[in-house]
Amino acid sequence: MKLRDKIMYLWLMLSGIAVVFGGDSSRGIFNILLGVVANIVLWYLIFQLVFWIYDKTKQIRNK
């Protein structure tokens, strides 16, 4: 497992936990779970985009 994968998974876990404990307690469990899943998917896509751009610029630099 690469270092960037470890960083991404750690960030996803922490952001998921932050959604659970950062929300107000009046929300239902379904809304909390939906928020966790949406947050993890959003951050996963952001990380994939950043890593893709990084790899492309690295390829261009190495040419």
Chimera marker file (.cmm) of the C-alpha trace (Angstrom):
<marker_set name="trace">
<marker id="1" x="0.000" y="0.000" z="0.000" r="1" g="1" b="0" radius="0.5"/>
<marker id="2" x="1.417" y="3.347" z="-1.030" r="1" g="1" b="0" radius="0.5"/>
<marker id="3" x="1.829" y="6.242" z="1.369" r="1" g="1" b="0" radius="0.5"/>
<marker id="4" x="-0.756" y="8.321" z="-0.473" r="1" g="1" b="0" radius="0.5"/>
<marker id="5" x="-3.311" y="5.500" z="-0.096" r="1" g="1" b="0" radius="0.5"/>
<marker id="6" x="-2.660" y="5.400" z="3.660" r="1" g="1" b="0" radius="0.5"/>
<marker id="7" x="-3.110" y="9.174" z="3.867" r="1" g="1" b="0" radius="0.5"/>
<marker id="8" x="-6.334" y="8.989" z="1.853" r="1" g="1" b="0" radius="0.5"/>
<marker id="9" x="-7.845" y="6.199" z="3.972" r="1" g="1" b="0" radius="0.5"/>
<marker id="10" x="-6.892" y="7.946" z="7.214" r="1" g="1" b="0" radius="0.5"/>
<marker id="11" x="-8.493" y="11.177" z="5.967" r="1" g="1" b="0" radius="0.5"/>
<marker id="12" x="-11.651" y="9.313" z="4.910" r="1" g="1" b="0" radius="0.5"/>
<marker id="13" x="-11.966" y="7.664" z="8.320" r="1" g="1" b="0" radius="0.5"/>
<marker id="14" x="-11.431" y="10.937" z="10.166" r="1" g="1" b="0" radius="0.5"/>
<marker id="15" x="-13.900" y="12.831" z="7.977" r="1" g="1" b="0" radius="0.5"/>
<marker id="16" x="-16.501" y="10.098" z="8.446" r="1" g="1" b="0" radius="0.5"/>
<marker id="17" x="-16.061" y="10.242" z="12.215" r="1" g="1" b="0" radius="0.5"/>
<marker id="18" x="-16.254" y="14.038" z="12.127" r="1" g="1" b="0" radius="0.5"/>
<marker id="19" x="-19.629" y="13.897" z="10.371" r="1" g="1" b="0" radius="0.5"/>
<marker id="20" x="-21.005" y="11.538" z="13.039" r="1" g="1" b="0" radius="0.5"/>
<marker id="21" x="-19.807" y="13.574" z="16.011" r="1" g="1" b="0" radius="0.5"/>
<marker id="22" x="-20.035" y="17.013" z="14.406" r="1" g="1" b="0" radius="0.5"/>
<marker id="23" x="-23.739" y="16.899" z="13.589" r="1" g="1" b="0" radius="0.5"/>
<marker id="24" x="-26.534" y="17.765" z="15.966" r="1" g="1" b="0" radius="0.5"/>
<marker id="25" x="-28.082" y="14.888" z="17.897" r="1" g="1" b="0" radius="0.5"/>
<marker id="26" x="-31.631" y="15.547" z="16.677" r="1" g="1" b="0" radius="0.5"/>
<marker id="27" x="-30.904" y="14.051" z="13.263" r="1" g="1" b="0" radius="0.5"/>
<marker id="28" x="-31.993" y="10.484" z="12.640" r="1" g="1" b="0" radius="0.5"/>
<marker id="29" x="-29.522" y="7.633" z="12.198" r="1" g="1" b="0" radius="0.5"/>
<marker id="30" x="-30.388" y="7.414" z="8.489" r="1" g="1" b="0" radius="0.5"/>
<marker id="31" x="-29.460" y="11.061" z="7.895" r="1" g="1" b="0" radius="0.5"/>
<marker id="32" x="-26.198" y="10.636" z="9.795" r="1" g="1" b="0" radius="0.5"/>
<marker id="33" x="-25.254" y="7.527" z="7.788" r="1" g="1" b="0" radius="0.5"/>
<marker id="34" x="-26.201" y="9.260" z="4.551" r="1" g="1" b="0" radius="0.5"/>
<marker id="35" x="-23.984" y="12.198" z="5.518" r="1" g="1" b="0" radius="0.5"/>
<marker id="36" x="-21.058" y="9.893" z="6.304" r="1" g="1" b="0" radius="0.5"/>
<marker id="37" x="-21.355" y="8.046" z="2.994" r="1" g="1" b="0" radius="0.5"/>
<marker id="38" x="-21.727" y="11.258" z="0.983" r="1" g="1" b="0" radius="0.5"/>
<marker id="39" x="-18.739" y="12.821" z="2.759" r="1" g="1" b="0" radius="0.5"/>
<marker id="40" x="-16.516" y="9.771" z="2.168" r="1" g="1" b="0" radius="0.5"/>
<marker id="41" x="-17.487" y="9.555" z="-1.503" r="1" g="1" b="0" radius="0.5"/>
<marker id="42" x="-16.861" y="13.270" z="-2.003" r="1" g="1" b="0" radius="0.5"/>
<marker id="43" x="-13.407" y="13.173" z="-0.376" r="1" g="1" b="0" radius="0.5"/>
<marker id="44" x="-12.520" y="9.957" z="-2.249" r="1" g="1" b="0" radius="0.5"/>
<marker id="45" x="-13.300" y="11.639" z="-5.571" r="1" g="1" b="0" radius="0.5"/>
<marker id="46" x="-11.311" y="14.734" z="-4.571" r="1" g="1" b="0" radius="0.5"/>
<marker id="47" x="-8.299" y="12.577" z="-3.648" r="1" g="1" b="0" radius="0.5"/>
<marker id="48" x="-8.529" y="10.642" z="-6.932" r="1" g="1" b="0" radius="0.5"/>
<marker id="49" x="-8.609" y="13.900" z="-8.904" r="1" g="1" b="0" radius="0.5"/>
<marker id="50" x="-5.627" y="15.318" z="-7.012" r="1" g="1" b="0" radius="0.5"/>
<marker id="51" x="-3.604" y="12.116" z="-7.472" r="1" g="1" b="0" radius="0.5"/>
<marker id="52" x="-4.520" y="11.969" z="-11.172" r="1" g="1" b="0" radius="0.5"/>
<marker id="53" x="-3.359" y="15.575" z="-11.711" r="1" g="1" b="0" radius="0.5"/>
<marker id="54" x="-0.175" y="14.863" z="-9.734" r="1" g="1" b="0" radius="0.5"/>
<marker id="55" x="0.602" y="11.788" z="-11.851" r="1" g="1" b="0" radius="0.5"/>
<marker id="56" x="-0.024" y="13.684" z="-15.096" r="1" g="1" b="0" radius="0.5"/>
<marker id="57" x="2.248" y="16.580" z="-14.110" r="1" g="1" b="0" radius="0.5"/>
<marker id="58" x="4.895" y="14.077" z="-13.004" r="1" g="1" b="0" radius="0.5"/>
<marker id="59" x="4.733" y="12.371" z="-16.420" r="1" g="1" b="0" radius="0.5"/>
<marker id="60" x="5.032" y="15.710" z="-18.220" r="1" g="1" b="0" radius="0.5"/>
<marker id="61" x="8.005" y="16.717" z="-16.061" r="1" g="1" b="0" radius="0.5"/>
<marker id="62" x="9.804" y="13.422" z="-16.715" r="1" g="1" b="0" radius="0.5"/>
<marker id="63" x="9.544" y="13.713" z="-20.514" r="1" g="1" b="0" radius="0.5"/>
<link id1="1" id2="2" r="1" g="1" b="0" radius="0.2"/>
<link id1="2" id2="3" r="1" g="1" b="0" radius="0.2"/>
<link id1="3" id2="4" r="1" g="1" b="0" radius="0.2"/>
<link id1="4" id2="5" r="1" g="1" b="0" radius="0.2"/>
<link id1="5" id2="6" r="1" g="1" b="0" radius="0.2"/>
<link id1="6" id2="7" r="1" g="1" b="0" radius="0.2"/>
<link id1="7" id2="8" r="1" g="1" b="0" radius="0.2"/>
<link id1="8" id2="9" r="1" g="1" b="0" radius="0.2"/>
<link id1="9" id2="10" r="1" g="1" b="0" radius="0.2"/>
<link id1="10" id2="11" r="1" g="1" b="0" radius="0.2"/>
<link id1="11" id2="12" r="1" g="1" b="0" radius="0.2"/>
<link id1="12" id2="13" r="1" g="1" b="0" radius="0.2"/>
<link id1="13" id2="14" r="1" g="1" b="0" radius="0.2"/>
<link id1="14" id2="15" r="1" g="1" b="0" radius="0.2"/>
<link id1="15" id2="16" r="1" g="1" b="0" radius="0.2"/>
<link id1="16" id2="17" r="1" g="1" b="0" radius="0.2"/>
<link id1="17" id2="18" r="1" g="1" b="0" radius="0.2"/>
<link id1="18" id2="19" r="1" g="1" b="0" radius="0.2"/>
<link id1="19" id2="20" r="1" g="1" b="0" radius="0.2"/>
<link id1="20" id2="21" r="1" g="1" b="0" radius="0.2"/>
<link id1="21" id2="22" r="1" g="1" b="0" radius="0.2"/>
<link id1="22" id2="23" r="1" g="1" b="0" radius="0.2"/>
<link id1="23" id2="24" r="1" g="1" b="0" radius="0.2"/>
<link id1="24" id2="25" r="1" g="1" b="0" radius="0.2"/>
<link id1="25" id2="26" r="1" g="1" b="0" radius="0.2"/>
<link id1="26" id2="27" r="1" g="1" b="0" radius="0.2"/>
<link id1="27" id2="28" r="1" g="1" b="0" radius="0.2"/>
<link id1="28" id2="29" r="1" g="1" b="0" radius="0.2"/>
<link id1="29" id2="30" r="1" g="1" b="0" radius="0.2"/>
<link id1="30" id2="31" r="1" g="1" b="0" radius="0.2"/>
<link id1="31" id2="32" r="1" g="1" b="0" radius="0.2"/>
<link id1="32" id2="33" r="1" g="1" b="0" radius="0.2"/>
<link id1="33" id2="34" r="1" g="1" b="0" radius="0.2"/>
<link id1="34" id2="35" r="1" g="1" b="0" radius="0.2"/>
<link id1="35" id2="36" r="1" g="1" b="0" radius="0.2"/>
<link id1="36" id2="37" r="1" g="1" b="0" radius="0.2"/>
<link id1="37" id2="38" r="1" g="1" b="0" radius="0.2"/>
<link id1="38" id2="39" r="1" g="1" b="0" radius="0.2"/>
<link id1="39" id2="40" r="1" g="1" b="0" radius="0.2"/>
<link id1="40" id2="41" r="1" g="1" b="0" radius="0.2"/>
<link id1="41" id2="42" r="1" g="1" b="0" radius="0.2"/>
<link id1="42" id2="43" r="1" g="1" b="0" radius="0.2"/>
<link id1="43" id2="44" r="1" g="1" b="0" radius="0.2"/>
<link id1="44" id2="45" r="1" g="1" b="0" radius="0.2"/>
<link id1="45" id2="46" r="1" g="1" b="0" radius="0.2"/>
<link id1="46" id2="47" r="1" g="1" b="0" radius="0.2"/>
<link id1="47" id2="48" r="1" g="1" b="0" radius="0.2"/>
<link id1="48" id2="49" r="1" g="1" b="0" radius="0.2"/>
<link id1="49" id2="50" r="1" g="1" b="0" radius="0.2"/>
<link id1="50" id2="51" r="1" g="1" b="0" radius="0.2"/>
<link id1="51" id2="52" r="1" g="1" b="0" radius="0.2"/>
<link id1="52" id2="53" r="1" g="1" b="0" radius="0.2"/>
<link id1="53" id2="54" r="1" g="1" b="0" radius="0.2"/>
<link id1="54" id2="55" r="1" g="1" b="0" radius="0.2"/>
<link id1="55" id2="56" r="1" g="1" b="0" radius="0.2"/>
<link id1="56" id2="57" r="1" g="1" b="0" radius="0.2"/>
<link id1="57" id2="58" r="1" g="1" b="0" radius="0.2"/>
<link id1="58" id2="59" r="1" g="1" b="0" radius="0.2"/>
<link id1="59" id2="60" r="1" g="1" b="0" radius="0.2"/>
<link id1="60" id2="61" r="1" g="1" b="0" radius="0.2"/>
<link id1="61" id2="62" r="1" g="1" b="0" radius="0.2"/>
<link id1="62" id2="63" r="1" g="1" b="0" radius="0.2"/>
</marker_set>
